[in-house]
Structures are given as structure tokens and as C-alpha cells.
Amino acid sequence: MRNYLIPTICLLSSLLASCSNENSPLELAPLADASPKNVIYILSDDHRFDFMGFTGKVPWLETPNLDRLASEGAYFPNTYVTTSLCSPSRASILTGLYSHTHTVIDNAAPDPGNLTFFPEYLQTAGYQTSYFGKWHMGNHSDEPQPGFDHWESFRGQGVYYGPTLNINGERTTYDESTYISDVLTEHAVDWLDGRDEDQPFFMYLSHKAVHSQFQPAERHQGLYEDEVIVYPPNFDTPNYGTPELPTADTDNEPLRGRDYYGDRRIPDWVKQQRESWHGVDYMYHGDIDFEEFFQRYTETLMGIDESVGEVLDYLDANGLAEDTLVIYMGDNGFSFGEHGLIDKRHFYEESAKVPLLVRWPSQLEGGAPIESLVQNIDIAPTILEAAGLTIPAHMQGASFIPLFSREEVPWRDRIFYEYYWEMDFPQTPTMFGIRTERYKYIRYHGVWDTNEFYDLENDPDEMQNLIDAPEHQQRIAGYANEVYDWLESTGGMSIPLKNVVRPKFGDHRNQSVY
């Protein structure tokens, strides 16, 4: 039997509450011989997994503090979200649940009101807890949320300059010279400095950056304007390189137009989205140039890198580094022209894979990357174990602390993915998928379209869709069954529809926002 690392689910009535303690649903039993450790979780927005200096993906990009975090701890290069979209991913981080379980399936779906966020367990166990930054989980509210003693947030996506912060229920508006990444970091470090030193602490620093439209700090504007943008090999994706179809015309130019769109191995939704809001041929209604877009993203990322450095410097200077678990992660990835797409939502690598960097000197030696498959549903169990608490039985992720040894330990050999069609951006269909250490299978739901299958070992850029390859048909059928077995075993056979009362753009046929 496959090792999916999906814990046995409690009764449905208790799925969205703790199943672990008769006295209080928030009181978790302590682990034997464990002492609570400090934890800092830093989340960025739309930061793709390979846009960091040490990966070499962007030759001129410099991220010295993210590089430092990776070298002093570990980089997890195979970390995925279960749904590549802000609100569903953030809900999975906070609950340890898949999107179909917590039901925050898109950016408009409200929190059902009966979810338990893992900081609530920490708070009950005596932790000082704080939250700084973007919440954006199924609503636009900036109101304080359960589990946090100290709260600072903003409504919806917020703004890069001149933000308004809700600080413990009172709103403060800053002048236009105030940059959001800077003020959040400053307040977070101030909170660390003023904490009760006799209590363990948990701090959640959630940045707006690097969400579009990108705006770097003034000191970083123009930093990379003279650099040459390297386009991905699958930017134009002509025919996915299939041998029986030509990949170039007589002038040796990539196929476009009718020749390109005639390839049935490319899903129709991908072809159509190329010329939409989230496609390279008409990105953001044609309001921005691709290379300028790329440049602004990398410059905006610099504020995140500096933020990480300030937090690490504070821990080092105050003797807290050794026993403080620091986790840096992105809420989802981001495509920069791969498959002709911009943004996220889909299950291609650039969208679903995220950066995960971990430092914990007393428990994790700095060194080689840890290649195991990790997901965002593993964050809550990992932090609870670091706090010396048992993991609630209803959580669907697992603590990845055992991986810190870099030795062979029981662990999953595949991850699952889901995305549900949303009204605001209707070109991307509902999809489910599975990714093993070598293969990926994507199945589309509710549309008549081409499914996808890739051999990532030989085709890391996902340019050759092998869905019709005779030698893979048995494997593909097996993966299709596994996807449905996963959904059935986790209560995911029904799409959790929500009554969206405020569609973002109204009638798309009239507004043309797709």
C-alpha cells in the first residue's frame, strides 16, 4: 500500500475541530521529553521556488539573506502547496487541511467559521503569539483573528506604500513614504524585543510582497533594469517538442498561431489563457511589458530578503538563534511565461512549487538540500511538534521534523493537488493531480480538454505531454485511480461550492477581464 501520510480522519462532525483532548479542544497533550521551542514563520506572497540567488535560476538575482537561511539550515526544493492560490493555501497552512476539507477554495470563499488555527493550540499551551501582515483568507477583513495575542494586518491585498494597519483593533494610516515590507518587519522585531522572556513565542510574519502589481522599495527601484531577462525554454511551447510534429517552420522560427494551436497535446484552456489577463500575449490587459514585469518582481523581492535578514540578525544578536525554529515559505508559486502563462492556480511546477527554507541550529545542521516531498499542510504539524505538542488527529499533513536528520525515514512518496474553478478568473478549470518523485498526472474536471502526464526526470520543463504514450497507459490509469482514492478517503468527492455575493469583476462577457 502506498504511504500517503494521510492520518485517519476523525468523525465528520469533528473534522473542523480538535479530536485530541476531552478537557478542551485546544489543549493538546505534551510530547514526552519535549520542551517548547520558539518559532518564527515568515510567509511571502507569490514567491516561486527558484527565484533566490543560490539556485542560480536568475543569474543576476542576489538574495544574501535567503541564501544565508538556506546555508545555515536547509532548503527543501520539492515543496508544494495543495492549491496554488492565496486564500486556500493560507487556510491549509493554518489548519493542516486540504482545501476541500477546510472549504476555503478560492479568494472569495469565506472562512466557514468553525476552523481551528494552529496558533490557537500554541496560545492555549502558554505561548506568546503575534501576527503581522497579510491575512487574506477568504475575505478582505483586517480584524484580529483567533490564536494571536498581538495583531497587525490590513484589508485584502493591501498596498505597497502608505498602508493602513489594524493594530489590535485600531487602525493607523502611514504616510506615502512608508513601505509595507519595512513597516511590518520593524513592528515584528519590536514585538520580539518587547516580549515576555519567560514565555516561549510564536511569530507569524506575512508579507504582501511579492504580489502583483509589483512595487519595489524606493531604494531598490531600477536595481535590475539593465539586466538581461532569460526566457524559459517552454515560453512558447510549440507542440511540446513532439517528434511527429514539426517544431519550427521553414525559416526555423517557433510555430505560432494555427500551427501552435492545432496541437491537441496542449490543453485548450492553456491556449486560450495565453491571450487573457494571465497569459503572455495579453498579460494584465496589455498594461505592462513582460520584461518590466519580471524586473519589478525581482526588485520587490529584495525587501523580503532584507526582512529575513533583520529577523535573523535579531535572533543572533540576542542569543535566541539556537533554539528558535525559523521557517520561510511562499504561499504559492508564480509563472513567468512558462507554457505561455503568468500567475498561478495551475499544477505546473512554477505555480505549485514554493520556496521552503528552515533554520534551527540545535536540531538541524546546515548543509545539503532535503529533497523529500513536502506540502503546506505540513506546516501546522511541524510547528506543533516543535512546540512539544501532540499533533491533532484531524490534521491531514505531517511534521517534517524527522527529515532534519537527512537520513532515511518513513515519508510520503507522492503529493496531491486540487484547484477549483473560480468566477473571477474563469479561464483556469477545476483540476486534480498527483506528483510522485518522477511523474506528474493532471486531470481536468468539468471541461472537455486534454489531461496531462509528464516524466519530470527527463522533462523537467513539462514540454512533452505523454498522456497518449502507449508505454505509460497503465501508469496513467493507476494515477487516475489514486487521485480519486485520495479524494474519497479525505472527504473530497463533492466540490465545496460557496455563495459568492461579491464577484470581483461582475459579468466577464461584458467586462472582458479574463
URPE-V484048 format. One record per residue. N is the residue number from 1. RES is the residue in one small letter. PHI is phi in degrees with one decimal (* if undefined). Layout:
BEGIN
[[N | RES | PHI] [N | RES | PHI]]
END
This chain:
BEGIN
[[1 | m | *] [2 | r | -66.1] [3 | n | -94.1] [4 | y | -85.1] [5 | l | 54.0] [6 | i | -102.1] [7 | p | -62.8] [8 | t | -59.1] [9 | i | -84.6] [10 | c | -69.4] [11 | l | -54.4] [12 | l | -55.6] [13 | s | -64.9] [14 | s | -112.7] [15 | l | -61.3] [16 | l | -99.4] [17 | a | -144.3] [18 | s | -67.5] [19 | c | -107.2] [20 | s | -104.9] [21 | n | -149.0] [22 | e | -73.4] [23 | n | -78.4] [24 | s | -151.1] [25 | p | -64.6] [26 | l | -104.3] [27 | e | -100.0] [28 | l | -95.1] [29 | a | -67.3] [30 | p | -73.9] [31 | l | -75.0] [32 | a | -64.4] [33 | d | 56.6] [34 | a | -115.5] [35 | s | -121.0] [36 | p | -66.4] [37 | k | -107.9] [38 | n | -72.6] [39 | v | -137.8] [40 | i | -123.5] [41 | y | -116.4] [42 | i | -111.3] [43 | l | -117.1] [44 | s | -106.3] [45 | d | -113.7] [46 | d | 64.6] [47 | h | -86.5] [48 | r | -75.6] [49 | f | -65.5] [50 | d | -109.9] [51 | f | -89.7] [52 | m | -144.8] [53 | g | -55.3] [54 | f | -70.3] [55 | t | -78.6] [56 | g | 77.6] [57 | k | -60.6] [58 | v | -109.1] [59 | p | -55.3] [60 | w | -99.9] [61 | l | -76.4] [62 | e | -117.2] [63 | t | -133.1] [64 | p | -59.7] [65 | n | -81.3] [66 | l | -66.7] [67 | d | -60.0] [68 | r | -62.7] [69 | l | -61.1] [70 | a | -67.5] [71 | s | -74.0] [72 | e | -83.9] [73 | g | -136.9] [74 | a | -152.0] [75 | y | -103.4] [76 | f | -107.9] [77 | p | -74.1] [78 | n | -117.7] [79 | t | -105.7] [80 | y | -128.4] [81 | v | -95.7] [82 | t | -79.7] [83 | t | -144.0] [84 | s | -88.5] [85 | l | -162.6] [86 | c | -50.9] [87 | s | -63.8] [88 | p | -59.4] [89 | s | -66.0] [90 | r | -64.9] [91 | a | -66.0] [92 | s | -66.4] [93 | i | -61.4] [94 | l | -76.5] [95 | t | -112.4] [96 | g | 74.6] [97 | l | -121.0] [98 | y | -67.4] [99 | s | -61.7] [100 | h | -69.1] [101 | t | -88.9] [102 | h | -80.1] [103 | t | 71.4] [104 | v | -85.6] [105 | i | -91.0] [106 | d | -152.7] [107 | n | -76.2] [108 | a | -107.9] [109 | a | -71.0] [110 | p | -73.6] [111 | d | -58.1] [112 | p | -65.0] [113 | g | 93.0] [114 | n | -121.7] [115 | l | -85.9] [116 | t | -106.6] [117 | f | -90.5] [118 | f | -58.3] [119 | p | -61.4] [120 | e | -64.0] [121 | y | -65.9] [122 | l | -63.6] [123 | q | -59.4] [124 | t | -64.7] [125 | a | -82.1] [126 | g | 101.3] [127 | y | -78.0] [128 | q | -82.1] [129 | t | -126.8] [130 | s | -147.0] [131 | y | -133.7] [132 | f | -132.1] [133 | g | 118.6] [134 | k | -72.3] [135 | w | -97.1] [136 | h | 42.8] [137 | m | -120.9] [138 | g | 80.0] [139 | n | -161.3] [140 | h | -109.1] [141 | s | -74.4] [142 | d | -112.3] [143 | e | -69.1] [144 | p | -53.7] [145 | q | -112.8] [146 | p | -60.3] [147 | g | 102.4] [148 | f | -125.6] [149 | d | -71.7] [150 | h | -120.9] [151 | w | -135.5] [152 | e | -141.6] [153 | s | -151.8] [154 | f | -140.9] [155 | r | -77.3] [156 | g | 53.9] [157 | q | -76.7] [158 | g | 70.7] [159 | v | -134.0] [160 | y | -79.2] [161 | y | -122.5] [162 | g | 66.2] [163 | p | -72.9] [164 | t | -110.1] [165 | l | -108.2] [166 | n | -87.4] [167 | i | -107.3] [168 | n | 52.3] [169 | g | 96.6] [170 | e | -118.4] [171 | r | -92.3] [172 | t | -127.2] [173 | t | -103.0] [174 | y | -99.3] [175 | d | -71.8] [176 | e | -67.3] [177 | s | -85.4] [178 | t | -83.3] [179 | y | -97.5] [180 | i | -60.7] [181 | s | -62.7] [182 | d | -69.9] [183 | v | -69.1] [184 | l | -63.5] [185 | t | -65.6] [186 | e | -58.4] [187 | h | -68.1] [188 | a | -64.7] [189 | v | -66.6] [190 | d | -61.7] [191 | w | -63.9] [192 | l | -58.3] [193 | d | -69.7] [194 | g | -102.8] [195 | r | -69.8] [196 | d | -79.7] [197 | e | -71.1] [198 | d | -91.9] [199 | q | -119.7] [200 | p | -68.1] [201 | f | -131.1] [202 | f | -130.5] [203 | m | -124.1] [204 | y | -114.4] [205 | l | -107.7] [206 | s | -115.9] [207 | h | -82.4] [208 | k | -72.7] [209 | a | -66.7] [210 | v | -111.3] [211 | h | -77.3] [212 | s | -72.3] [213 | q | -74.2] [214 | f | -71.4] [215 | q | -137.5] [216 | p | -72.0] [217 | a | -60.0] [218 | e | -54.4] [219 | r | -68.6] [220 | h | -105.4] [221 | q | -64.8] [222 | g | 84.1] [223 | l | -57.6] [224 | y | -116.1] [225 | e | -66.5] [226 | d | -98.1] [227 | e | -81.3] [228 | v | -88.1] [229 | i | -79.3] [230 | v | -95.1] [231 | y | -76.7] [232 | p | -69.6] [233 | p | -64.6] [234 | n | -103.4] [235 | f | -59.9] [236 | d | -99.7] [237 | t | 42.6] [238 | p | -69.8] [239 | n | 60.3] [240 | y | 53.2] [241 | g | 71.8] [242 | t | -66.5] [243 | p | -66.8] [244 | e | -80.8] [245 | l | -118.4] [246 | p | -66.7] [247 | t | -104.6] [248 | a | -151.5] [249 | d | -84.0] [250 | t | -67.3] [251 | d | -92.2] [252 | n | 62.0] [253 | e | -98.5] [254 | p | -57.3] [255 | l | -68.0] [256 | r | -138.2] [257 | g | 57.4] [258 | r | -61.2] [259 | d | -61.6] [260 | y | -66.4] [261 | y | -72.5] [262 | g | -78.8] [263 | d | -79.1] [264 | r | -74.0] [265 | r | -76.9] [266 | i | -93.9] [267 | p | -56.2] [268 | d | -59.4] [269 | w | -64.8] [270 | v | -68.6] [271 | k | -59.7] [272 | q | -71.0] [273 | q | -71.3] [274 | r | -54.2] [275 | e | -104.2] [276 | s | -114.8] [277 | w | -50.6] [278 | h | -107.5] [279 | g | -127.1] [280 | v | -67.3] [281 | d | -82.5] [282 | y | -154.6] [283 | m | -63.5] [284 | y | 49.0] [285 | h | 61.3] [286 | g | 72.9] [287 | d | -80.8] [288 | i | -143.8] [289 | d | -78.4] [290 | f | -59.0] [291 | e | -68.7] [292 | e | -66.2] [293 | f | -59.0] [294 | f | -61.1] [295 | q | -62.0] [296 | r | -62.9] [297 | y | -60.2] [298 | t | -66.8] [299 | e | -71.0] [300 | t | -66.1] [301 | l | -63.2] [302 | m | -62.2] [303 | g | -64.7] [304 | i | -67.1] [305 | d | -59.2] [306 | e | -65.5] [307 | s | -61.0] [308 | v | -58.9] [309 | g | -61.3] [310 | e | -64.4] [311 | v | -66.1] [312 | l | -62.4] [313 | d | -61.0] [314 | y | -63.3] [315 | l | -61.3] [316 | d | -63.7] [317 | a | -70.7] [318 | n | -111.5] [319 | g | 67.0] [320 | l | -106.0] [321 | a | -63.2] [322 | e | -57.1] [323 | d | -111.8] [324 | t | -114.5] [325 | l | -80.3] [326 | v | -112.6] [327 | i | -121.8] [328 | y | -114.1] [329 | m | -154.8] [330 | g | -102.0] [331 | d | -77.3] [332 | n | -166.8] [333 | g | -86.9] [334 | f | -163.1] [335 | s | -89.0] [336 | f | -121.0] [337 | g | 94.5] [338 | e | -60.0] [339 | h | 62.2] [340 | g | 76.6] [341 | l | -112.2] [342 | i | -122.1] [343 | d | 89.1] [344 | k | -140.7] [345 | r | 81.1] [346 | h | -83.4] [347 | f | -101.9] [348 | y | -69.0] [349 | e | -54.6] [350 | e | -64.5] [351 | s | -88.9] [352 | a | -90.9] [353 | k | -92.1] [354 | v | -131.8] [355 | p | -72.3] [356 | l | -137.2] [357 | l | -122.9] [358 | v | -132.9] [359 | r | -129.1] [360 | w | -160.3] [361 | p | -52.5] [362 | s | -74.8] [363 | q | -124.2] [364 | l | -139.2] [365 | e | -75.8] [366 | g | -66.7] [367 | g | 164.0] [368 | a | -65.2] [369 | p | -59.5] [370 | i | -106.4] [371 | e | -85.0] [372 | s | -60.6] [373 | l | -78.1] [374 | v | -121.8] [375 | q | -131.6] [376 | n | -65.5] [377 | i | -69.5] [378 | d | -88.4] [379 | i | -65.1] [380 | a | -59.5] [381 | p | -59.9] [382 | t | -64.3] [383 | i | -67.3] [384 | l | -64.8] [385 | e | -65.4] [386 | a | -61.7] [387 | a | -82.5] [388 | g | 78.4] [389 | l | -116.7] [390 | t | -69.1] [391 | i | -88.8] [392 | p | -56.2] [393 | a | -65.4] [394 | h | -78.8] [395 | m | -68.8] [396 | q | -99.4] [397 | g | -98.3] [398 | a | -144.2] [399 | s | -68.6] [400 | f | -97.6] [401 | i | -57.7] [402 | p | -56.7] [403 | l | -72.4] [404 | f | -62.7] [405 | s | -71.5] [406 | r | 58.7] [407 | e | -108.7] [408 | e | -69.5] [409 | v | -133.9] [410 | p | -59.8] [411 | w | -160.0] [412 | r | -65.4] [413 | d | -117.0] [414 | r | -161.1] [415 | i | -128.2] [416 | f | -119.5] [417 | y | -137.0] [418 | e | -147.9] [419 | y | -145.9] [420 | y | -113.9] [421 | w | -48.7] [422 | e | -126.9] [423 | m | -64.6] [424 | d | -64.9] [425 | f | -134.9] [426 | p | -78.2] [427 | q | -72.5] [428 | t | -90.5] [429 | p | -81.6] [430 | t | -59.8] [431 | m | -148.7] [432 | f | -131.1] [433 | g | -158.5] [434 | i | -136.3] [435 | r | -132.5] [436 | t | -98.7] [437 | e | -67.7] [438 | r | -124.0] [439 | y | -113.8] [440 | k | -136.2] [441 | y | -124.6] [442 | i | -123.5] [443 | r | -119.8] [444 | y | -93.0] [445 | h | -124.2] [446 | g | 85.5] [447 | v | -133.9] [448 | w | -91.8] [449 | d | -149.9] [450 | t | -84.6] [451 | n | -74.7] [452 | e | -135.5] [453 | f | -146.3] [454 | y | -131.2] [455 | d | -96.0] [456 | l | -69.7] [457 | e | -67.6] [458 | n | -100.4] [459 | d | -143.2] [460 | p | -64.3] [461 | d | -90.5] [462 | e | 54.1] [463 | m | -105.3] [464 | q | -122.8] [465 | n | -73.1] [466 | l | -99.3] [467 | i | -61.8] [468 | d | -102.5] [469 | a | -66.3] [470 | p | -56.9] [471 | e | -70.3] [472 | h | -111.1] [473 | q | -62.9] [474 | q | -66.3] [475 | r | -65.2] [476 | i | -62.0] [477 | a | -61.3] [478 | g | -64.6] [479 | y | -67.4] [480 | a | -59.8] [481 | n | -65.1] [482 | e | -64.1] [483 | v | -59.6] [484 | y | -73.0] [485 | d | -61.8] [486 | w | -61.7] [487 | l | -61.2] [488 | e | -66.4] [489 | s | -73.8] [490 | t | -114.0] [491 | g | 73.1] [492 | g | -111.2] [493 | m | -83.8] [494 | s | -121.5] [495 | i | -72.3] [496 | p | -77.4] [497 | l | -68.0] [498 | k | -126.8] [499 | n | -80.9] [500 | v | -86.7] [501 | v | -88.6] [502 | r | -128.4] [503 | p | -57.7] [504 | k | -62.6] [505 | f | -123.5] [506 | g | 71.7] [507 | d | -79.7] [508 | h | -66.5] [509 | r | -65.8] [510 | n | -93.2] [511 | q | -85.6] [512 | s | 58.8] [513 | v | -102.1] [514 | y | -164.3]]
END
